[in-house]
Amino acid sequence: MLELLSYDFMLRSLMAAALVGAVCSLIGVFVVLRGLAFIGAGTAHAAFAGVTLGYLLGVSPLGLAIVFGLATAWTAGLMEEKGRMKLDVSIGILYTSTMALAILFIGLMKGYNAEVYGYLFGSVLSVTPEELDTIQLLGLVVLGVMVLFSKELYFIAFDQEMAEASGVPARRIFYLLLTLVALTVVVSLKTVGAILVFAMILIPASTAYQLTQSLMHMTIYSVVIGVLCAVGGLLLSYAWDLPSGPAIVLLAAGLFFLSVVFSPKRLQRPASAGA
């Protein structure tokens, strides 16, 4: 297994997988606590539409992915804020609309483009040095902002109205959270793909939630689980010639179901009820 580290492409893949696992699982804590589970799926498919348009026009696919992802997240947040539509409904509409756009853009392309489908299904083993630089830059920005505004993000995740009453700029922090989700999706597209990135945001944090009642422990567990699943899934995909994206997500899903079965919260309920 150690000989894998002698390959440049494998080192790039491992670095990309570890960073994506950390970023997705950290932002996933706030997504789970705030009840924004569907936002990852909506922004992922919007970002993929940006990728396909980028390849169609011959411009930066990641640049347009950021534009489409941010536009979708902000539009959904604005519609909820104005009371025009619940967030899950607006995300559902934007989700299907942007996916339809992606299919349209693919249909307008001349011939088959394997790179486009790499962003849809994940292709971490083909990450280029330039793409790794972009992943590192966006990943560090997301991680830095989350650490800097962690208290405010935790506050609005639990109770946005109370946060606003306490003097926290809740509206700005909420849009900051939506922005971080969109950027996290873009960071993760090449690694796990638009279809599966939603799972990497949701599953590690949900697994950590089963294991502890401490917010700090939940955050630490989530990041550890996310990194282990991303790196472990990548190694499994290489060893057994499996698609990397599904291998990463299925490993995370397996740990989640184990955490549900052996959750300390679940095991303590009968004793609490008897007491």
Buried (B, 14 or more C-beta within 10 A) or exposed (E): EEEBEEEEBBEBBBBBBBBBBBBBBBBBBBBBBBEBBBBBBBBBBBBBBBBBBBBBEEEBBBBBBBBBBBBBBBBBBEBBEEEEBEBBBBBBBBBEBBBEBBEEBBEEEEEEBEEBEBBBBBBBBBBEEEBBEBBBEBBEBBBEBBEEBBEBBBBBBEEBEEBBEEEBEBBEBBBBBBBBBBBBBBBBBBBBBBBBBBBBBBBBBBBBBBBBEEEEEBBBBBBBBBBBBBBBBBBBBBEEEBBBBBBBBBBBBEBBEEBEEEBEBEEEEEEEEEE
